[in-house]
């Protein structure tokens, strides 16, 4: 696994953990008037972070032979 794939995996795990931790904390208190808008913003940011992480994780490796210049 390349470094960019490891970074992508870490982003996905972090985004999912952050969303679950916030949702669990929100359910313990009744601050729904404040928590619902914050939850929607956090869900959007987490979804974007997860998408970026997924893109980095599933990116294909570059060929090492591609360093050679193309001959015309």
C-alpha atoms as a printed R data frame, in Angstrom:
   type eleno elety resid chain resno       x      y       z
1  ATOM     1    CA   UNK     A     1   0.000  0.000   0.000
2  ATOM     2    CA   UNK     A     2   1.443  3.353  -1.022
3  ATOM     3    CA   UNK     A     3   1.707  6.370   1.243
4  ATOM     4    CA   UNK     A     4  -1.171  8.171  -0.499
5  ATOM     5    CA   UNK     A     5  -3.382  5.121   0.017
6  ATOM     6    CA   UNK     A     6  -2.456  5.023   3.702
7  ATOM     7    CA   UNK     A     7  -3.285  8.720   4.000
8  ATOM     8    CA   UNK     A     8  -6.599  8.141   2.266
9  ATOM     9    CA   UNK     A     9  -7.441  5.287   4.615
10 ATOM    10    CA   UNK     A    10  -6.571  7.447   7.628
11 ATOM    11    CA   UNK     A    11  -8.818 10.241   6.301
12 ATOM    12    CA   UNK     A    12 -11.735  7.843   5.855
13 ATOM    13    CA   UNK     A    13 -11.338  6.391   9.353
14 ATOM    14    CA   UNK     A    14 -10.940  9.836  10.915
15 ATOM    15    CA   UNK     A    15 -13.993 11.259   9.132
16 ATOM    16    CA   UNK     A    16 -16.177  8.320  10.144
17 ATOM    17    CA   UNK     A    17 -14.948  8.411  13.749
18 ATOM    18    CA   UNK     A    18 -15.488 12.166  14.026
19 ATOM    19    CA   UNK     A    19 -19.068 11.902  12.785
20 ATOM    20    CA   UNK     A    20 -19.933  8.973  15.079
21 ATOM    21    CA   UNK     A    21 -18.331 10.673  18.106
22 ATOM    22    CA   UNK     A    22 -20.257 13.892  17.500
23 ATOM    23    CA   UNK     A    23 -23.548 12.064  16.909
24 ATOM    24    CA   UNK     A    24 -23.101 10.090  20.153
25 ATOM    25    CA   UNK     A    25 -22.322 13.278  22.094
26 ATOM    26    CA   UNK     A    26 -25.296 15.045  20.560
27 ATOM    27    CA   UNK     A    27 -27.684 12.319  21.713
28 ATOM    28    CA   UNK     A    28 -26.561 12.617  25.349
29 ATOM    29    CA   UNK     A    29 -27.752 16.239  25.694
30 ATOM    30    CA   UNK     A    30 -30.782 18.092  24.424
31 ATOM    31    CA   UNK     A    31 -29.031 20.851  22.508
32 ATOM    32    CA   UNK     A    32 -30.852 20.007  19.295
33 ATOM    33    CA   UNK     A    33 -31.409 23.643  18.338
34 ATOM    34    CA   UNK     A    34 -27.648 24.092  18.080
35 ATOM    35    CA   UNK     A    35 -26.616 20.520  17.397
36 ATOM    36    CA   UNK     A    36 -28.700 19.878  14.276
37 ATOM    37    CA   UNK     A    37 -27.165 22.689  12.171
38 ATOM    38    CA   UNK     A    38 -23.713 21.759  13.439
39 ATOM    39    CA   UNK     A    39 -24.420 18.101  12.676
40 ATOM    40    CA   UNK     A    40 -25.401 18.907   9.103
41 ATOM    41    CA   UNK     A    41 -22.232 20.976   8.590
42 ATOM    42    CA   UNK     A    42 -20.094 18.281  10.193
43 ATOM    43    CA   UNK     A    43 -21.761 15.588   8.087
44 ATOM    44    CA   UNK     A    44 -20.970 17.580   4.940
45 ATOM    45    CA   UNK     A    45 -17.324 18.062   5.927
46 ATOM    46    CA   UNK     A    46 -17.021 14.405   6.946
47 ATOM    47    CA   UNK     A    47 -18.551 13.249   3.660
48 ATOM    48    CA   UNK     A    48 -16.095 15.376   1.680
49 ATOM    49    CA   UNK     A    49 -13.159 14.138   3.764
50 ATOM    50    CA   UNK     A    50 -14.319 10.543   3.324
51 ATOM    51    CA   UNK     A    51 -14.673 11.049  -0.428
52 ATOM    52    CA   UNK     A    52 -11.153 12.498  -0.675
53 ATOM    53    CA   UNK     A    53  -9.836  9.621   1.426
54 ATOM    54    CA   UNK     A    54 -11.660  7.069  -0.748
55 ATOM    55    CA   UNK     A    55 -10.244  8.655  -3.889
56 ATOM    56    CA   UNK     A    56  -6.721  8.553  -2.480
57 ATOM    57    CA   UNK     A    57  -7.163  4.985  -1.217
58 ATOM    58    CA   UNK     A    58  -8.470  3.584  -4.494
59 ATOM    59    CA   UNK     A    59  -6.039  5.440  -6.753
60 ATOM    60    CA   UNK     A    60  -3.982  3.133  -8.922
61 ATOM    61    CA   UNK     A    61  -0.223  3.003  -8.577
62 ATOM    62    CA   UNK     A    62   1.803  4.793 -11.196
63 ATOM    63    CA   UNK     A    63   4.018  2.638 -13.349
64 ATOM    64    CA   UNK     A    64   7.701  3.009 -12.582
65 ATOM    65    CA   UNK     A    65   8.448  2.728 -16.301
66 ATOM    66    CA   UNK     A    66   6.482  5.907 -17.005
67 ATOM    67    CA   UNK     A    67   9.490  8.026 -15.933
68 ATOM    68    CA   UNK     A    68  11.054  7.523 -19.340
69 ATOM    69    CA   UNK     A    69  10.334 10.296 -21.829
70 ATOM    70    CA   UNK     A    70   8.174  9.362 -24.793
71 ATOM    71    CA   UNK     A    71  10.034  8.971 -28.052
72 ATOM    72    CA   UNK     A    72   8.612 10.751 -31.079
